[in-house]
Amino acid sequence: MHNVILSEAKDLLEDNMQGYYYVYMMGSASGRALYVGVTNDLQRRVLEHKNGETAGFTSRYRCYALLYYEPYSDIRDAIAREKQIKGWLRERKERLIETMNPGRVDLAADF
């Protein structure tokens, strides 16, 4: 797991796009909804969410901002972490987002 500051997070995102699995959190503009997911292609998956190509929670609650992510080399570790985070209360998820993205900016705004 990587807990890095925002500027380092953007560099990591650009440098490590392929060959990793990602646990990520998307948030709504209102700040009321958070979505936790896992993918092997973070850029593609975030764009699917942003473009409304995925039916379900993110479309219904308009979770279009990438707020947090963690790269993993093993899918089993990524899935275990996704399940762990999904089991947390919202307050704990918010604290995790703060470790990487204290301003809650869209880390994928340039996609």
Buried (B, 14 or more C-beta within 10 A) or exposed (E): EEEBEBEEBBEBBEEBBEEBBBBBBBBBEEEEBBBBBBBBBBBEBBEBBBEEEBEEBBBEBBBBBBBBBBBBEEEEBBBBBBEEBEEEEEEEBBEBBBBBBEEBBBBBEEE
